[in-house]
């Protein structure tokens, strides 16, 4: 059996999708050593892997969320971390002598270290690849991107030059992000990935990586109602937007539906003010169970949430809190499975209500989501991912 080193970034969306695969690889007899932030140690060890922490304390889920707020950060901060983490990763590879390294496509240190050591590698993608694809994001968002990106360019270039001098030009392939490997596994629906020259025959889309037994969610008792049910969630990190929650209350206080609102643990429920009678507000809900019961999903557009919603055929209203989530929502809208709104301060209760009304009443949304559900179920999920990893191991060992 093989020894596998797995280098990930400490982001919920990046880690959660990989854990069922790790558990399956361990079940099949492989040894997995998983490198990530300390906050994910318990979940990683429950999956059966040995946990190792990075020697960069500030690299945690909050930092990853900050990085994701502006796409320009995706180059700056991982590049800066790489100057510490590349030598660390090389040392770990040389000591452990793995048969395979799997690294998240954002972990540039995984790409550089496997190139430097000649170690067989697979890149893990929990994101949609947009490299080489033209995306219409609008003038305002483009201006914001330019304003935030330009000040970061000197730091990016300095760190890139330093890494290039130390590890060679070939180690820093273009583009740097995402970092392609010999084999590339995407945890998204095949039809969700747009056509782009970057995604070649080394890629396989296995769909959402969902193992409900691994989640160990508390039992869910759905509300006793004949009304349509709607889940509202802004995810695990950007869920402190009380203005959005109040807009939702204003939009849906008299709407003929039952709303289930998950707000996280970082804001007190009393901060929300008066909660309408058709809202059930919780710090957290067992999302996989709830998605099997609801008729629509109002989501921030994180890739895990989008993919889980589509896995259960739930049409969506995407209210992005970050640029990456906006791009995910744009794809949901392109595929006809939901509506995309501006998640900023200009969002009005009327826009929220109109979008949900359309998603619940127009059959085309439900039909598109149902088709994507079939796409997700046939993609193979974490079992297919484990099969692909084993097939790759078999090829490189010949």
C-alpha positions, 0 to 999 in steps of 0.5 A: 500500500502507498504512503501519501502526503496531502498538503492543503490550505486551512479553508473549510471549503478546501478541507471538507471536500477532501476528507471523504476521499482521505477516509476512503484511501485509509479504508483501502489500506493507504497511509495518509499524512495530512498537512493543514492548519491546527483548527482542522486537526480533529476532523482530519484525524477522524478521517483516519489520516495522521495530522501535521501542522504547518509552521506558519501560525497565521495561516488559518481559515480566517486568513484564507477568508481574507485572501478570498475577499479579493482575488489579488490576494490569491497571489500575494499571500500564498506566495509569501507563505511559500517562502517558508513552506517550500523548504518545510515541504521539501524537508517533509517529502525527503524525510517521509519518502512518499509514493505520492503527494497530493496538494491543493491547487492553491498551495504553490509550495506543493507544486514547487516542492514536488517539482524540486524532489521529482515526487509524483503529484496530484493537484486537488481542486475544490474550485472552478478553473477560469484560467483562459476564460473571459468573465463579464464581472462589470465595470464596478467590480473590475475597478475594485479588483484593479484598485486592490491588485495594483498595490500588491504587485510589488510584493508578488513580483519580489516573492516570485523572483526569490522563489524562481532564483531558489527553485528555477523557472520551471517550478513556477509554472504559468499560471501560478494559481491554480497549480497544475500537477501530473493529475488533477482532480476537481470536486465539482460537477463536470458540467459546472466546469466551463471549457478552457484550454487550461483544463486538459486531459489530465483533469477529471471532475468527480463531482461533490465529495459527499459522505453524509455518514462522515459529517456526523450531523445531528438529526434534523426534524424539518418544520411541520408545514405544507409551505415551501421551505427555504434554507438561508446560509452565508457559510462558515466564515462570512456569516456575520452580515447582520444587514443581510439578515435584516434584509431577509427578514424585511423581504420575507416576513409575510412571504408564504414559505418557511425559512431556515436561517443559519447564522453561525456562532459569531453573532448573538441571536439577539443582535438580529432584532425581531425575527418573523414568525416564518423564520427558524433561526439556528447557529448551525444546521445539518446542511446535507439533511436540510438540503434534502428537504428544502425547495430553494437555497439562498446561499453566499455561493461558496463552492461547497455550498453550491455543489451540495445544493446542486447534488440535491437538485435545489435551485439557488439564489446566490448572494456572494460575499466575495469575488470568487463566490460571485463567479460561482454564482455567475456559473449557477445562473449560466446553467439556469439553476439559480439567480445571482444577486449583488451581495453588497450593501446595495442589495434590497429586500425587493431584489431578494424577494423577486429572486426567490419568487422567480426560483420558486415559481419558474419551472426552468430553475427546478428543471435545470437543478434536477438535471445537474443533480443527475450530473452530480450523482453520475460523476462518482464523488469521493469513491471515483476520486479514490479510484483515480488516485489509485490508478495514478499510483499504479501508473507511476509505479510501473 
